Amino acid sequence: MSAGEERPELRGTQLFDLTGRVAIMTGAGRGLGRTMALALAAAGADLALASRTAPEIESLAAEVEQLGRRAVAVPTDVTSPEACEALVAATVERLGRVDILVNNAGMNVRKPVLEFTPEEFDQVLAVNLKGYFNGAQAAGRRFVAQGSGKVINVSSILGSVALANQAAYASSKGAIDQLTKVLALEWASAGVQVNSLGPTYFETELTRPLYEDPERKAFIEDRTPMGRWGQPHELAGAVIFLASDASDFVTGQILLVDGGWTAW
Ligand SMILES: NC(=O)c1ccc[n+]([C@@H]2O[C@H](COP(=O)([O-])OP(=O)(O)OC[C@H]3O[C@@H](n4cnc5c(N)ncnc54)[C@H](OP(=O)(O)O)[C@@H]3O)[C@@H](O)[C@H]2O)c1
């Protein structure tokens, strides 16, 4: 018996070891999802990678395999409940189990409220909110049945604070944080932890219109106590923590990785 088994406080960094765990990452093809998938693989997890663009998740699967982990690419549109059920089923069939779901696939339409079409508002909510519900419901059936599981809902600082021109996106992220809390309560006694991970601004395709505009880029830097944008690898520690035994008594929380933005 190891010291860690006798005395859990002596497990040290082994608390963060994901060896033998299987994680699903939605929106894995690029941006934050791609980096977080690699971070989970580097911590030992096998990965099911989901998005609509097959070549992107296939190339990531090859990269994960180079790290010595197993990976499957499962083309998925998260707005479809049936597709999310099929994603979880494919994960179990091809990787043997599922332990972690990272709901990450997201989109944005930035414009003033008075310029939104009903279709644009619906589309943002369909991907960002309903997509997370679909993923959580599909994976949650397994997690509750097996008595363990981790759901990580990638939210945003805009779930907690507001900015102009973000009506649909901020509404979706605020709703995700509430969904996190409801799921955490419903599944707490089943041994399933559900948390939100809320990034500030990171350079990805999603935020290209902002960082390529000097005025908007500077606004974000000025508004951030640490004075800069985040780098995708700076989410690695938070996602590994929320996916691992290190967070076993943490549920229903919003972990903001924001360079101090929300501390104002
Ligand atoms: N970047 C930031 O500064 C920032 C800040 C706070 C929060 N976030 C959140 O972090 C998450 C990732 O953002 P990101 O910046 O990495 O975005 P991104 O670079 O635009 O990547 C978005 C990913 O989501 C996938 N996706 C979009 N719609 C989908 C759908 N219907 N079904 C399945 N996959 C879909 C995309 O792939 P396909 O188009 O191929 O499907 C892509 O892989 C989002 O939830 C976003 O709101 C980002």
The ligand as an SDF file (V2000), in Angstrom:
LIG
                    3D

 48 52  0  0  0  0  0  0  0  0999 V2000
  -11.4080   32.7180  -26.7170 N   0  0  0  0  0  0  0  0  0  0  0  0
  -11.8260   33.3940  -25.6550 C   0  0  0  0  0  0  0  0  0  0  0  0
  -11.3460   34.4770  -25.3510 O   0  0  0  0  0  0  0  0  0  0  0  0
  -12.9120   32.8310  -24.7680 C   0  0  0  0  0  0  0  0  0  0  0  0
  -13.2060   33.5190  -23.5900 C   0  0  0  0  0  0  0  0  0  0  0  0
  -14.1860   33.0080  -22.7430 C   0  0  0  0  0  0  0  0  0  0  0  0
  -14.8480   31.8510  -23.0690 C   0  0  0  0  0  0  0  0  0  0  0  0
  -14.5480   31.2020  -24.2240 N   0  0  0  0  0  0  0  0  0  0  0  0
  -15.2930   29.9840  -24.5230 C   0  0  0  0  0  0  0  0  0  0  0  0
  -14.3950   28.9230  -24.7930 O   0  0  0  0  0  0  0  0  0  0  0  0
  -15.0100   28.0100  -25.7100 C   0  0  0  0  0  0  0  0  0  0  0  0
  -14.0640   27.8100  -26.8820 C   0  0  0  0  0  0  0  0  0  0  0  0
  -13.8420   29.0580  -27.5070 O   0  0  0  0  0  0  0  0  0  0  0  0
  -12.6730   29.2900  -28.5670 P   0  0  0  0  0  0  0  0  0  0  0  0
  -12.2210   30.6760  -28.3840 O   0  0  0  0  0  0  0  0  0  0  0  0
  -11.7090   28.1760  -28.5240 O   0  0  0  0  0  0  0  0  0  0  0  0
  -13.5330   29.2360  -29.9280 O   0  0  0  0  0  0  0  0  0  0  0  0
  -13.1110   28.8180  -31.4090 P   0  0  0  0  0  0  0  0  0  0  0  0
  -11.6420   28.9430  -31.6130 O   0  0  0  0  0  0  0  0  0  0  0  0
  -14.0400   29.5510  -32.3110 O   0  0  0  0  0  0  0  0  0  0  0  0
  -13.4650   27.2430  -31.4650 O   0  0  0  0  0  0  0  0  0  0  0  0
  -14.7950   26.8420  -31.2760 C   0  0  0  0  0  0  0  0  0  0  0  0
  -14.8730   25.3490  -31.3900 C   0  0  0  0  0  0  0  0  0  0  0  0
  -16.2390   24.9750  -31.1890 O   0  0  0  0  0  0  0  0  0  0  0  0
  -16.6700   24.1480  -32.2780 C   0  0  0  0  0  0  0  0  0  0  0  0
  -18.0910   24.3020  -32.5250 N   0  0  0  0  0  0  0  0  0  0  0  0
  -18.7660   25.4330  -32.8230 C   0  0  0  0  0  0  0  0  0  0  0  0
  -20.0590   25.1500  -33.0320 N   0  0  0  0  0  0  0  0  0  0  0  0
  -20.2040   23.8160  -32.8570 C   0  0  0  0  0  0  0  0  0  0  0  0
  -21.2930   22.9140  -32.9360 C   0  0  0  0  0  0  0  0  0  0  0  0
  -22.5370   23.3270  -33.2560 N   0  0  0  0  0  0  0  0  0  0  0  0
  -21.0770   21.5910  -32.6810 N   0  0  0  0  0  0  0  0  0  0  0  0
  -19.8430   21.1570  -32.3630 C   0  0  0  0  0  0  0  0  0  0  0  0
  -18.7610   21.9520  -32.2740 N   0  0  0  0  0  0  0  0  0  0  0  0
  -18.9560   23.2720  -32.5280 C   0  0  0  0  0  0  0  0  0  0  0  0
  -15.7950   24.6100  -33.4460 C   0  0  0  0  0  0  0  0  0  0  0  0
  -15.6720   23.5990  -34.4330 O   0  0  0  0  0  0  0  0  0  0  0  0
  -16.6030   23.4650  -35.7450 P   0  0  0  0  0  0  0  0  0  0  0  0
  -16.9250   24.8560  -36.2120 O   0  0  0  0  0  0  0  0  0  0  0  0
  -15.7340   22.6920  -36.6640 O   0  0  0  0  0  0  0  0  0  0  0  0
  -17.7960   22.6940  -35.2910 O   0  0  0  0  0  0  0  0  0  0  0  0
  -14.4550   24.8360  -32.7570 C   0  0  0  0  0  0  0  0  0  0  0  0
  -13.7490   23.6250  -32.6390 O   0  0  0  0  0  0  0  0  0  0  0  0
  -16.3580   28.6250  -26.0920 C   0  0  0  0  0  0  0  0  0  0  0  0
  -17.3730   28.0710  -25.2870 O   0  0  0  0  0  0  0  0  0  0  0  0
  -16.1630   30.0930  -25.7560 C   0  0  0  0  0  0  0  0  0  0  0  0
  -17.3790   30.7440  -25.4820 O   0  0  0  0  0  0  0  0  0  0  0  0
  -13.5950   31.6540  -25.0840 C   0  0  0  0  0  0  0  0  0  0  0  0
  1  2  1  0
  2  3  2  0
  2  4  1  0
  4  5  1  0
  4 48  2  0
  5  6  2  0
  6  7  1  0
  7  8  2  0
  8  9  1  0
  8 48  1  0
  9 10  1  0
  9 46  1  0
 10 11  1  0
 11 12  1  0
 11 44  1  0
 12 13  1  0
 13 14  1  0
 14 15  2  0
 14 16  1  0
 14 17  1  0
 17 18  1  0
 18 19  2  0
 18 20  1  0
 18 21  1  0
 21 22  1  0
 22 23  1  0
 23 24  1  0
 23 42  1  0
 24 25  1  0
 25 26  1  0
 25 36  1  0
 26 27  1  0
 26 35  1  0
 27 28  2  0
 28 29  1  0
 29 30  1  0
 29 35  2  0
 30 31  1  0
 30 32  2  0
 32 33  1  0
 33 34  2  0
 34 35  1  0
 36 37  1  0
 36 42  1  0
 37 38  1  0
 38 39  2  0
 38 40  1  0
 38 41  1  0
 42 43  1  0
 44 45  1  0
 44 46  1  0
 46 47  1  0
M  CHG  2   8   1  16  -1
M  END
$$$$
